[in-house]
Each structure stands twice: as structure tokens, then as C-alpha cells.
């Protein structure tokens, strides 16, 4: 088992793509042990991909792509600016609010950072913000995308470890709002004495007009979240509804979606889906071997040996996940660590929904943490700034998100209140 894990880490250090870093150790393990036969690798990979809940992934990716390419993001941004743009540093708050609203459509942090960044970063720079500060708040708020439902990482986690996906969605609502509010407070404090930052004038008329323009795209997250949490349809069915809705308003209502844009959206969706599903397929036999060798029980015994206090154990798990999130992509971390940590947490009495939400938040924070930080790379590219410049400006917002993470870890009510109201607990 030690050689198995060592081989995995060596391949990662050598820069091997995560799919091969997962699959190669499994193949060597099966070859050298001879039991089970090598065909088990293919069987496990097929079993992982043959999942109805995972069908939601391409649907939500496509819905986000369609909404972005049809310029429906602009309507959401304009409404956000009109609503809270009058506060000091208002465009930064509008950036966060737009990310929170767009989160109810895409479920992807990277899609959020690109879609919102393309509109908000130039607008914030024009209003007096430093481009690097505009990029920092864009990257920081983009992690709300996988926390407020729908959430692609939560779909992967729920389908992998058997937690209610709808329950995870419900558990992410309050933490997502907490992170958004915290980022707004941090931005307000940072710009309290900055006279160079212009704020828009508050106008009820403008807010009503922008709301009317945005009401159609804003209806989509209401339908999705309400339908999923209300039990009207499953997350997969919600994804299909999102695609149909985005197609109808893009092609027939706003008529802003061309045939070429539709083709581009489908290509990007295929690329994103293939990347995620390859990782899912490769990670399943990897996690299976860890399970066969009783790795979850070993980790649980190790954690309980240090403390049997659920909060202490959860804080230790947080530290482990934060480190993992700095080096590995979110989906891979969920697939490798989820089957290990969820049972380990259950051994000390942690609720699976709370631990699942905390796990996702930990790992999406890794999207804005060097050295990997995929949202840092995507936002830096959109803002046309150096990666290192963005890292230096992201720290205050990163600290805010870590504070929220500690709060929801210490006080389970933040993650379990809505699921308990809706009967998922």
C-alpha cells in the first residue's frame, strides 16, 4: 500500500496528468498482486462513469456556456450594479453579487471567474479600481459558484459517497451567502478611504429597469434551486431544464445566441465534461483499492486517536483538505478523499451533509490558492495581468473565506439549518 501511494505522489511531482497519475498505480498494483485481474480496472472505470446523477454535469456546463455566450450575464451584472453600486466601492460589491446570482446557473467557479471577469474587471478599472484589485475580488467571489446550488463538485461528491445531492445543495446556501457578505465587507473596508473609486448614483428607476431586463435570466436559478430543494425534479433533470431554458431565451427571446455560438458552447461543454469524467473514471478504481486496503478505517482510527471531539476532528480534516486543494484539482480531491474522509468523519459523529459542504468549500478555496489555483490563472488571463500580481492582492479575501470556513466548521447550524428545514436530515 505504501508503494502504491508513493507511486501516485511521484507521478504527480513529475507533472503527470492527474488521470494517468491515478490510473498507472492502479494498473501496476493489479499486475503485481494478480488479484483481482487487470480487467477490474476497466470495470471500475466504466462503473464510475455509468451514473445518472453525473449526467447533470454536462447539462449545467452547457447552461452556463449558453448564458454567457448569449450575453445574459450582462443583464445580471447591470442589475447588480444598480442594486448595490451606490455603496463606496460599489462595483466590487456588484461583482460579488453578480457571482452569487450567476452561481445559481453554472455551478462552476472557473465559468464564474471568466464570465463575470470579462464584464466587471474593465468596468471596475474605468470606475477607478486598480485592475489587480478588480481581478482579486473577481477570483475570490468566483469560488461561490460551486457553493451556492447547483454545484458540480457537490454532484460529484454526492454521487461518489452516497450523500443526498439535494441535501448538499441545501447545505451550501447559507455558507455561500456568508462568503459573499464577508467579501463585500472586506471590499468596503479596503475602499473606505479610497476617493478614486467611483460609486454609481442610486436610482430606483434604473434598478427597476435593470431588474426587468434581468428578470428572465434571474428566474432560472429560482426555478433550479426551488425545483431541486422542493423535490420537483432531480439535479440531473434540473440541468436539462436549465439547458432548455437557456436555449429558449438565447435563441427566441433575446435572439442573442447565434448558430456559431451554440456550436462553440457545445464544444466547450464536451471538453469540460470529458476532463471531469476522465478524472471520475480514473479515480474510482484508485479509491476502490484504498477502500479494499481499509484506508478509511486507518484514517478514522488515526483521527480518533488524536481526539474524539467532532469539532477538533473536523478542523484537522480542514487542514488536510486545504493542503490537498493547493496541489490537486477539486474533482480529483473529492474522488480520492471523499470515500476516505466521509466515513472517518461519521466515525466521530459528524453529519455527512455538514462534512460534505465543508469539504467542497475547503477544496474550492484551493482554486484561489497558489501554486495550482485554477481560478487565479483564469482570472489573471481575463484581466491580462501577471499571476504573481494577482496572488499578492488575493490574500485579504482568502482570509475572509477561511474565517467563514472556521465558523461553519465550529457551528454546524450554518450548514444544517436549511437541510433540516427541508427534511434532508
C-alpha positions in Angstrom: 0.0 0.0 0.0 2.9 2.4 0.8 4.4 1.8 -2.7 1.0 2.3 -4.3 0.6 5.8 -2.7 4.3 6.6 -3.2 3.9 5.9 -6.9 0.9 8.2 -7.1 2.7 11.1 -5.5 5.9 10.6 -7.5 3.8 10.8 -10.7 2.2 14.0 -9.5 5.5 15.6 -8.7 6.9 14.6 -12.1 4.0 16.5 -13.7 2.0 13.5 -14.9 -1.7 14.5 -15.8 -3.9 13.6 -12.9 -5.8 10.9 -14.9 -2.6 8.9 -15.6 -1.3 9.6 -12.1 -4.4 7.8 -10.8 -4.6 5.0 -13.3 -1.0 3.9 -13.6 -0.5 3.0 -9.9 -3.8 1.0 -10.1 -2.6 -0.9 -13.1 0.7 -1.7 -11.6 -0.9 -2.8 -8.3 -3.2 -5.2 -10.2 -0.3 -6.5 -12.3 1.9 -7.2 -9.3 -0.7 -8.5 -6.9 -2.6 -10.5 -9.5 -5.8 -10.2 -7.6 -8.2 -9.0 -8.8 -7.4 -9.4 -12.5 -6.4 -6.4 -14.6 -9.9 -6.3 -16.2 -11.1 -4.9 -12.8 -9.6 -1.6 -13.8 -11.8 -1.2 -16.9 -14.8 -2.5 -14.9 -14.3 0.1 -12.2 -13.8 2.9 -14.6 -16.9 2.0 -16.5 -19.0 1.7 -13.3 -17.9 5.2 -12.2 -18.9 6.8 -15.5 -22.2 4.9 -15.7 -24.0 7.2 -13.3 -27.3 9.1 -13.8 -26.5 11.9 -11.3 -23.3 12.7 -13.2 -25.4 13.5 -16.3 -26.1 16.8 -14.5 -22.5 17.9 -15.1 -22.7 18.4 -18.9 -26.1 19.9 -18.6 -25.0 22.6 -16.1 -21.8 23.3 -18.0 -23.8 23.8 -21.2 -26.4 26.0 -19.5 -23.6 28.2 -18.2 -21.9 28.4 -21.6 -25.2 29.3 -23.3 -26.0 32.0 -20.7 -22.5 33.5 -21.1 -22.4 33.4 -24.9 -25.9 34.9 -25.2 -24.7 37.9 -23.1 -27.3 37.2 -20.5 -24.5 37.7 -17.9 -24.5 41.4 -18.7 -28.1 41.7 -17.6 -27.3 40.1 -14.2 -24.2 42.4 -13.8 -26.2 45.5 -14.7 -28.9 44.7 -12.1 -26.2 44.0 -9.5 -24.6 47.4 -10.2 -27.9 49.2 -10.0 -28.8 47.4 -6.7 -25.6 48.0 -4.7 -23.3 50.0 -6.9 -24.1 53.2 -4.9 -22.1 52.0 -1.9 -18.4 53.0 -1.5 -16.6 50.7 -3.8 -20.0 49.6 -5.1 -18.7 47.9 -8.3 -16.8 45.5 -6.1 -20.0 44.6 -4.2 -21.8 44.3 -7.5 -19.1 41.9 -8.7 -19.7 39.7 -5.7 -23.5 39.9 -6.0 -23.2 39.0 -9.7 -21.1 36.0 -8.9 -23.7 34.9 -6.3 -26.5 35.2 -8.8 -24.5 33.5 -11.6 -23.7 30.7 -9.2 -27.3 29.6 -9.4 -26.8 28.9 -13.1 -23.4 27.5 -13.8 -22.2 25.6 -10.7 -18.6 26.2 -11.8 -16.0 28.6 -10.3 -13.9 28.9 -13.4 -17.0 29.7 -15.6 -17.9 32.3 -13.0 -14.5 33.9 -13.0 -14.4 34.2 -16.8 -18.0 35.2 -17.4 -18.1 37.9 -14.6 -14.5 38.9 -15.1 -14.9 39.8 -18.7 -17.6 42.3 -17.8 -16.7 43.5 -14.4 -12.9 43.9 -14.5 -12.9 46.6 -17.3 -15.9 48.3 -15.7 -14.2 48.4 -12.3 -11.0 49.8 -13.8 -12.9 52.5 -15.5 -14.5 53.4 -12.2 -11.2 53.9 -10.5 -10.2 50.5 -9.2 -6.7 49.1 -9.8 -7.0 46.3 -12.4 -5.2 43.9 -10.0 -7.7 44.7 -7.2 -10.6 44.1 -9.6 -9.2 40.8 -10.6 -8.6 39.8 -7.0 -12.3 40.3 -6.0 -13.4 38.6 -9.1 -11.3 35.5 -8.4 -12.3 35.5 -4.7 -16.0 35.7 -5.4 -15.9 33.1 -8.2 -15.5 30.3 -5.6 -19.1 31.0 -4.6 -20.1 29.3 -7.8 -19.7 25.7 -6.5 -21.1 26.5 -3.1 -24.5 28.1 -3.9 -26.5 25.4 -5.8 -26.3 24.0 -8.3 -22.8 22.8 -7.7 -20.8 20.5 -9.9 -18.4 19.4 -7.1 -21.4 18.6 -4.9 -22.9 16.5 -7.6 -19.6 14.6 -7.9 -19.3 14.2 -4.1 -22.9 13.1 -3.6 -22.8 10.5 -6.4 -19.4 9.2 -5.2 -20.1 8.7 -1.5 -23.9 8.3 -1.5 -24.8 11.6 0.2 -28.1 13.3 -0.9 -27.1 15.8 -3.6 -30.2 17.9 -2.8 -29.1 17.9 0.8 -25.7 19.1 -0.1 -27.2 21.9 -2.3 -29.4 23.0 0.7 -26.4 22.9 3.0 -24.4 25.2 0.7 -26.9 28.1 0.6 -26.1 29.8 3.9 -22.3 29.4 3.7 -22.4 30.8 0.1 -24.3 33.9 1.3 -21.9 34.2 4.3 -18.8 34.2 2.0 -20.5 36.7 -0.3 -21.3 39.0 2.6 -17.8 38.6 4.0 -16.2 39.6 0.7 -18.4 42.7 0.5 -17.4 43.8 4.0 -13.7 43.2 3.2 -14.1 45.2 0.0 -15.9 48.0 1.8 -13.2 48.3 4.4 -10.4 48.2 1.8 -12.1 51.1 -0.1 -13.5 53.2 2.8 -10.9 56.0 2.2 -10.3 55.5 -1.5 -11.7 58.6 -3.1 -10.5 57.5 -6.5 -13.1 54.7 -6.5 -16.3 56.0 -8.0 -19.8 54.7 -7.0 -22.8 54.8 -9.1 -25.8 57.0 -8.1 -28.7 55.1 -6.6 -31.8 55.3 -8.8 -34.9 53.3 -8.2 -35.9 53.9 -11.8 -32.6 52.4 -13.1 -32.8 49.5 -10.6 -36.4 48.6 -11.8 -35.3 48.9 -15.5 -32.3 46.6 -15.0 -34.4 44.2 -12.9 -36.9 44.0 -15.8 -34.1 43.2 -18.2 -32.6 40.7 -15.9 -35.7 39.0 -14.6 -35.7 36.3 -17.3 -32.1 35.1 -16.6 -32.6 35.6 -12.9 -35.7 33.3 -13.0 -33.5 30.4 -14.0 -31.7 30.0 -10.6 -35.0 30.4 -8.8 -36.5 27.6 -10.9 -33.5 25.3 -10.4 -32.9 25.8 -6.7 -36.7 25.8 -5.9 -37.3 22.7 -8.1 -34.4 20.7 -6.7 -34.9 21.6 -3.0 -38.6 21.3 -3.3 -38.3 17.8 -4.8 -39.9 18.7 -8.1 -37.0 17.3 -10.1 -33.6 15.7 -9.5 -30.4 17.7 -10.1 -29.9 15.9 -13.4 -33.4 16.8 -14.5 -32.7 20.4 -13.3 -29.7 20.5 -15.5 -31.8 19.5 -18.6 -34.3 22.2 -17.6 -31.5 24.8 -17.4 -30.3 23.9 -20.9 -33.8 24.2 -22.5 -34.4 27.5 -20.6 -31.1 29.0 -21.7 -31.7 27.8 -25.3 -35.2 29.3 -25.5 -34.2 32.7 -24.1 -31.0 32.9 -26.0 -32.5 31.8 -29.4 -36.0 33.2 -29.3 -36.4 35.8 -26.5 -33.2 37.8 -26.7 -32.1 36.4 -30.0 -28.5 36.9 -29.0 -27.4 33.3 -29.5 -26.1 32.5 -33.0 -25.5 29.1 -34.5 -21.8 29.5 -34.3 -22.0 30.5 -30.6 -24.2 27.5 -29.9 -21.6 25.2 -31.6 -18.8 26.8 -29.5 -20.8 26.3 -26.3 -21.3 22.7 -27.2 -17.6 22.2 -27.9 -16.6 23.8 -24.6 -19.1 21.6 -22.8 -17.7 18.5 -24.4 -14.2 19.4 -23.4 -15.2 20.2 -19.8 -17.3 17.1 -19.4 -14.6 14.8 -20.9 -12.0 16.3 -18.5 -14.2 15.7 -15.4 -15.4 12.3 -16.5 -11.9 11.0 -17.2 -10.9 12.0 -13.7 -14.1 10.4 -12.3 -13.3 7.1 -14.2 -9.7 7.0 -13.2 -10.3 7.9 -9.5 -12.9 5.2 -8.9 -10.5 2.2 -9.1 -7.9 4.2 -7.2 -10.4 4.9 -4.3 -11.6 1.2 -4.6 -8.1 -0.1 -3.9 -7.8 2.4 -0.9 -11.1 1.1 0.4 -10.1 -2.6 -0.1 -6.9 -1.9 1.9 -9.1 -0.3 4.7 -7.6 3.2 4.2 -10.9 4.9 5.5 -10.7 2.8 8.7 -7.0 3.6 9.1 -7.6 7.4 8.7 -10.6 7.2 11.1 -8.5 5.4 13.7 -5.7 8.0 13.3 -8.1 10.9 13.8 -9.9 9.4 16.7 -6.5 8.6 18.3 -5.7 12.3 18.3 -9.2 13.4 19.5 -12.8 12.1 19.6 -14.2 15.6 19.6 -16.0 16.1 16.3 -15.0 19.8 16.0 -11.3 19.0 16.6 -11.5 16.2 14.0 -13.3 18.5 11.5 -10.6 21.2 12.0 -7.9 18.6 11.3 -9.8 17.5 8.2 -10.0 21.1 7.2 -6.2 21.4 7.4 -5.7 18.3 5.3 -8.2 19.4 2.7 -6.7 22.9 2.4 -3.3 21.5 1.8 -4.7 19.0 -0.8 -6.6 21.8 -2.5 -3.4 23.7 -3.0 -1.9 21.0 -5.2 -4.8 18.9 -6.8 -7.8 19.8 -8.9 -11.1 19.9 -7.0 -12.8 16.9 -8.7 -9.7 14.7 -8.2 -9.6 15.6 -4.5 -13.2 14.8 -4.0 -13.0 11.5 -5.7 -9.8 10.4 -3.8 -10.5 11.9 -0.3 -14.3 11.7 -0.2 -14.5 7.9 0.3 -11.9 8.2 3.0 -12.9 11.3 4.9 -16.7 11.0 4.9 -16.6 7.6 6.7 -13.8 8.9 9.0 -16.0 11.8 10.0 -19.0 9.6 10.5 -17.0 7.6 13.0 -16.8 10.6 15.3 -20.4 11.7 14.8 -20.0 14.3 12.0 -23.1 14.7 9.8 -22.3 13.7 6.2 -24.0 16.8 4.8 -22.1 19.2 7.0 -18.8 17.4 6.3 -19.6 17.3 2.6 -20.3 21.0 2.4 -17.2 21.8 4.4 -15.2 19.6 2.1 -16.4 21.3 -1.0 -15.7 24.8 0.5 -12.2 23.7 1.5 -11.4 22.5 -2.0 -12.8 25.4 -3.9 -10.8 27.8 -1.7 -7.9 25.9 -3.2 -8.9 27.3 -6.6 -7.6 30.7 -5.4 -4.6 29.4 -3.6 -1.2 29.0 -5.2 0.5 27.1 -6.6 -2.3 25.5 -8.6 -5.2 28.0 -8.2 -7.1 27.4 -11.4 -9.3 30.5 -10.8 -6.2 32.6 -10.3 -4.9 31.5 -13.7 -8.2 32.1 -15.5 -8.8 35.5 -13.9 -5.3 36.7 -14.5 -5.7 35.7 -18.2 -9.0 37.7 -18.4 -7.5 40.7 -16.6 -4.3 40.5 -18.6 -2.1 40.7 -15.5 0.7 38.5 -14.2 -0.3 35.6 -12.0 2.1 36.8 -9.2 0.4 40.2 -9.1 -3.0 38.6 -8.5 -1.6 36.4 -5.7 -0.4 39.5 -3.8 -3.9 41.0 -3.9 -6.0 37.9 -3.1 -4.9 37.4 0.5 -7.4 39.7 2.3 -10.3 37.9 0.6 -8.7 34.5 1.1 -8.6 35.2 4.9 -12.3 36.1 4.8 -13.2 32.8 3.3 -11.0 30.9 5.8 -12.8 32.7 8.6 -16.2 31.6 7.2 -14.8 28.1 6.8 -13.9 28.0 10.5 -17.3 29.4 11.5 -19.3 26.7 9.6 -16.9 24.0 11.0 -17.4 25.1 14.6 -21.1 25.9 14.3 -22.9 23.1 12.3 -26.1 25.1 12.3 -24.9 27.2 9.3 -24.7 24.1 7.1 -27.5 22.0 8.6 -30.3 24.6 9.2 -31.7 24.6 5.7 -31.3 20.9 5.1 -33.2 20.2 8.3 -36.0 22.6 7.4 -36.4 20.8 4.1 -36.3 17.3 5.6 -32.9 16.1 4.3 -31.7 15.3 7.8 
